[in-house]
Amino acid sequence: MMEAKKPRVGFMGFGEAGYHFAKGLTRAGLTGLAAYSRSGARAAAGDPVCARAMDAGVELVKSPRELCRRADIIIAVTPGKNALAALRSARRYLRPDHVYVDASAAAVGAMEKAAALIGGKAAFADAAILGPVPLEGVRVLMLASGPGAAPFRDALAPYGANVQVIEGAPGAASAMKLIRSVFMKGLTGLLLESMEAAERCGIRGALEADISRWVDERPFSQVINRFVGSTAVHAERRMHEMADVLALLRALKSSSRMTRATRAWFREISRMGLRERFGGAVPETIAPVIEALVGKTVTR
Ligand SMILES: NC(=O)c1ccc[n+]([C@@H]2O[C@H](COP(=O)([O-])OP(=O)(O)OC[C@H]3O[C@@H](n4cnc5c(N)ncnc54)[C@H](OP(=O)(O)O)[C@@H]3O)[C@@H](O)[C@H]2O)c1
């Protein structure tokens, strides 16, 4: 059987993410990696960046032009604020058989702009890295969207890369990463607020154990359905409960910003008349609740 042709991979930017990702690809058997960064281009033998390049099996090249000549798949891992400048420096050297993957953490608008800048010159993918590359290396989960997403996934999967293609144009992967933070970071806020109050009450250990057990006992897909669906019909009752919670937090002189926001959510939902619309029954899926939210006028 003929061996599949090895992809030629180049990194635009060779900092922490580029180094660890490249090292993983090399360890998995990929050869011929190249990287360009401004400091790498100026580096002399003995500079730390040269040692890192050697360790990762990467050749540092002197210009974006050389990078584009040496690689078919270009993975940009620059600070988000430099993403468009990096692309502009490489743009004129891109060919239709290039895949340009922007994996820097940039705003959704920047990814849309990058796609427009590239136009039909190459296949573009917006990629969002969802974990720490020094810890997870090439296996770090990456979401990718846009025309270059599937070619990127297919070329690097044999070398251990974990690229999940999500539907949508460039910008969708970055949007997913940011919206995911609404939940992930919001959950952190809830934990901080509930643990602070529990500590003030002398029950932090018990609360931590109770919440952990509760979370471990059920698949989270059930939690999503139950919480969102039942809130649509029980929002008013829950709003009153949150008023009692708020009174307790105030008495404890404990932080309450997340609780105040939760109460405001329940108030807003109770005023939307969803209980009446669903005949008092919890809907089977969250779709009609979310559609109602999307259809309402935003009040904040
Ligand atoms: N590290 C992680 O675990 C991780 C996780 C998730 C997401 N990310 C994202 O991945 C991106 C890179 O992160 P990092 O940790 O590797 O950052 P870093 O260590 O600061 O490295 C950034 C690299 O980009 C280069 N660079 C900056 N401007 C450039 C330009 N215009 N053209 C070419 N190269 C340029 C820098 O070199 P010069 O200044 O010498 O050009 C440097 O090599 C960031 O957007 C970050 O948010 C990183």
The ligand as an ORCA input file, in Angstrom:
! r2SCAN-3c Opt
* xyz 0 1
  N       0.194     28.713     24.939
  C      -0.975     28.082     25.070
  O      -1.100     27.068     25.764
  C      -2.180     28.608     24.339
  C      -3.454     28.042     24.619
  C      -4.568     28.527     23.941
  C      -4.420     29.542     23.001
  N      -3.182     30.074     22.755
  C      -3.059     31.171     21.767
  O      -2.028     30.870     20.824
  C      -1.381     32.086     20.448
  C       0.120     31.938     20.709
  O       0.295     31.734     22.101
  P       1.735     31.524     22.723
  O       1.515     31.126     24.131
  O       2.530     30.645     21.836
  O       2.318     33.030     22.660
  P       3.844     33.476     22.744
  O       4.633     32.493     23.535
  O       3.821     34.903     23.153
  O       4.359     33.394     21.227
  C       3.862     34.220     20.218
  C       4.728     34.052     18.980
  O       4.158     34.838     17.935
  C       5.240     35.538     17.298
  N       4.698     36.717     16.605
  C       4.154     37.844     17.133
  N       3.777     38.680     16.157
  C       4.096     38.073     14.991
  C       3.947     38.440     13.630
  N       3.369     39.578     13.270
  N       4.387     37.578     12.684
  C       4.964     36.397     13.033
  N       5.115     35.991     14.307
  C       4.680     36.827     15.269
  C       6.192     35.839     18.458
  O       7.496     36.093     18.047
  P       8.068     37.520     17.702
  O       7.503     38.509     18.671
  O       9.543     37.389     17.772
  O       7.647     37.768     16.290
  C       6.164     34.497     19.175
  O       7.027     33.575     18.540
  C      -2.021     33.215     21.263
  O      -3.004     33.856     20.485
  C      -2.640     32.473     22.430
  O      -3.738     33.163     22.996
  C      -2.072     29.641     23.409
*
